[in-house]
Amino acid sequence: MARTIRINAQPNAIGGRFCRAGLCFGTVPTNLTEDELTPEQLAALQAEPMLVVEITEEVKPTAPQAKAEAKAKEEAKAAPQEEEAPAAADASGTSADAPKPEAETKAPAKSAAKEGGK
């Protein structure tokens, strides 16, 4: 199994960068593989409090797992998109998606001058 090492500087690093073991890191994570670092470099990076070091193991799926995942993805793509059922009619017998008559949608505008007097 291959291990991936993700390293980034603490957010409070001066200038947003921090160097250790001959490598410099910013606040944006850097991904390295295990074979890119010597054991001494890795130990120095892990011991440094100004760096965040995360080591993850990449698990490669077995052949049956990979085939099952690929089949599931194909089925999801091939499945026809179900069309939505027509919207239920409301109490007046019109569809919810049908446009409303203009008289219902637009209320007459009243001006403040007409209401208050002259």
N, C-alpha and C positions, 0 to 999 in steps of 0.2 A: 504494500500500500504506500502510495506517495503522500508525503505530508506537505501541506502548504503553510507557510509562516507569514502572517499578516502583521506588519509593524507600522506604527505611526507614533509621532511625538505627542506628548501631552499638550492639551490646548494652551496651557500657560507657558510653553517653551518660548524663550526669547527669540524674537524674529520669526517664530513659527517653524523653526528648524532645530534639529538636534542631531549631533553626530556622535557615533560610538562604533567601535570595532572597525574603523575604516569605511563606514557607510554613513550617509546622511539621510535623515527622515524628516518629512514635514507632517502637518496635521492631517493630510490626506493619506490614507493607508497605502502601504507598498506591499505587494504580494511577492514572496520569494518561494522558491522550492527548497527542499531540504539540502539538495546537492549544491546549491549556490553559496552555502555558508559552511565554514568549518565548525566543528564542535566547540572550539574555543570562542569563536565569534558569537555563536548562538548563546552560549553561557553568559557572555558579557552583555549581550542585548537583553536577555531575560533578567539579569541582575540590576539593570539600569532603571531607577524609578521614574525617569523622565520619558521612558518609552512604554508603549502598550504593545505587548507581544502576545499574539494569539496563534496557537498551533492547531491546525485542523487536519484530520485524516480523511483523505478522499476515499470513499468506499465505492468501488466500481461494481455496478450491478452484475449479477451472474447472467448467463445467457438466457435462461428461462424468464428471469425478471425483466430483462431488456425487451424480450419479445412480447411479454404481456403488456408492458408500458406502451410499446409502439402500437400494438393492436388496439389498446384503449384510445390512444390519440387518433388513430384512423377512424374508429367507430364514431368518435365525437365529431370529426370533420364530415363524415359521410352521412350522419343522421340528418334527415330533412328538418328544416326549421318549421316548427309547428306554427300555423297561422293563428292569430288571436281570434277568439270567438267574437262575433259582433257584440257591441256594447248593449247592455240590457236597456230596454225602454224605460223611461221614467213614468211617473203617474199620468202625464198628459199624453202618453203614447208616442212620444218622439224619441229618437235615439239621443243618447248623451253626446254623441259626436256631431249631431246635426246642428247647423248654424241656427242661432236663435233669431227670432224676428227683430228687426232693427228697433222697433218701438220698445222692446224689453231691454235691450242692451244699452241704449243711450237715454239717459235721463235728461230732461230739459235743464239747461244751465240757467241758474238764477244769479243775477248780478247783485252785488251788495248795495249798489246805488238805488235800484228799484225797490228793494225790500225796505230800506231805511227811510225812504221819503223821496225828495226831489232829486 
